[in-house]
Amino acid sequence: MTPELPLSEELLPAVGTAATAELLDSSPRSHVWRVRTADGRLVVV
């Protein structure tokens, strides 16, 4: 099962729309993502 990108209602206004997302690291309790937003910024979530 692939984890889903955690863009909640709280994160969407700060991050914006994700154009691409790459899972960088995961554990049973957490996941770290590199997200490229629609406007080209890179964000780690």
C-alpha positions as CSV (number, residue, x, y, z in Angstrom):
1,M,0.0,0.0,0.0
2,T,1.5,3.4,-1.1
3,P,1.1,6.2,1.5
4,E,-0.9,9.2,0.4
5,L,0.5,12.7,0.3
6,P,-0.6,14.4,3.5
7,L,-1.9,17.7,2.2
8,S,-4.7,18.5,4.8
9,E,-6.9,21.5,4.9
10,E,-4.3,23.2,7.1
11,L,-1.4,22.5,4.7
12,L,-3.1,23.4,1.4
13,P,-3.1,27.2,1.8
14,A,0.6,27.2,2.9
15,V,1.9,24.7,0.3
16,G,-0.6,25.0,-2.6
17,T,-1.3,22.4,-5.2
18,A,1.2,19.6,-5.6
19,A,2.5,19.1,-9.2
20,T,4.7,16.2,-8.2
21,A,5.6,14.4,-5.0
22,E,8.4,11.9,-4.1
23,L,8.5,9.9,-1.0
24,L,11.9,10.5,0.6
25,D,11.7,8.4,3.8
26,S,9.1,6.5,5.7
27,S,8.7,4.6,8.9
28,P,5.6,2.9,10.4
29,R,4.6,6.2,12.0
30,S,5.7,8.9,9.6
31,H,6.5,9.7,6.0
32,V,8.7,12.5,4.5
33,W,7.8,13.9,1.1
34,R,9.5,16.2,-1.4
35,V,6.7,18.1,-3.1
36,R,7.1,20.4,-6.2
37,T,4.2,22.8,-6.1
38,A,2.3,24.0,-9.2
39,D,4.3,27.3,-9.1
40,G,7.7,25.5,-9.0
41,R,8.6,25.7,-5.3
42,L,10.1,22.7,-3.5
43,V,8.6,21.9,-0.1
44,V,9.4,19.0,2.3
45,V,6.3,17.7,4.1
